[in-house]
């Protein structure tokens, strides 16, 4: 984002209630979206070139969405050369008998093509189903690039996703559509859903993930109407006008899909989960930028975040803070789990390699005290579970891991403010 304010909500509680335990809301102010909402950059191809679906099937119109909790973040983003002109394409939509509110479609993989969703639709991949809201401008290679991100995450953290045939029902998204579920009846075939959602009626949709699904609230993929509503709500909240990014940013899906794939493997605290996602989103984009031009602009326009932890981390308090998981943190330091987690996962990776995740996860999975269903801050057993979680970190990396980590933080000037 060139300048202005960006608002992100805290979706952990909402997704946990709506989907399942383990929701992780990403609030990083420098990685807020996954794609550009500019359907075209030429004078002839304006936002008025809305694509009409090649189907006569009727689609129910949803009522206004329920507003998600919000936070305010500020960021400045560097600028580069303007992006290449895009061509608006028309694609066919296929009705699905068991899912009357949405249509099957397919992206052609061409980065210069843009597909505009005028209906609720979905595109299928081997490991996920991309569920697309109305009013999105989808680059033709978006799904292909998601495939590359998933494969690179799997390679780097050492775990893979295999579709589970027993999990076929789509997540109920009616919470966000006022009791209307656009993807009701859609058969996932064991894959996990990735929901691409616009902002609508002044509501701001936050990105978040569980081990079973991911939701990307992407203003840059919004139609002009929903973007205007987003801006209106932003002004009412902060008095500042947010600015659309001028590039397609893949940090957001890299972060959220790291959550999905790693949470499938083992339950995680907020600190560990967010730290893992912050570290590997950068590693994944760096690796992919060397293989595909689709990720180059994302990397060039990346701005390294600064996370305030409130209390400087050292050898004496590192374990106490880890056990607290910042569950009682104030709004000012709401990003502290990202800062502590990024430092911790950076330290573990430097000293134990990319295999550190599985090394720790295997210990966690073998610990009967780690109950996935109660591993969240409002749980009555949360404090007890976090004590076991810290003990598991010691089992995996040594009894003095917190002392070593805290000392390393001080010596390297990490999370000291």
ABEGO torsion letter per residue (X at the ends): XABEBBBBBBAAAAAAAABBBGBBBBABAABABABBABABABAABBAABBBBBBBABBBBBBBBBBBBBBBBBBBBBBBBBBBBBBBBBBBBBBBBAABAABBBBBBAGBAABBBBBABBBBBBBAABBBBBBBGBBBBAAAAAAAAAAAAAAAAAAGBBBBBBAABABBBBAAAAAGGBBAABGBBAGGBBBBBBBBBBGGBBBBBBBBAABBBBBBAAABBAAAAAAAAAAAAAAAGBBBBBBABBBAAAAAAAAAAAAAAAABBBBAAAAAAAAAAAAAAAAAAAAAABAAAAAAAAABBBBBBBAGBBBBAAAAAAAAAAGGAABBAAAAAAAAAAAAAAAAAAAAAAEAAAAAAAAAAAAABAABBAAABBAABAAAAAAAAAAAAAAAAAAEAAAAAAAAAAAAAAGBGAX
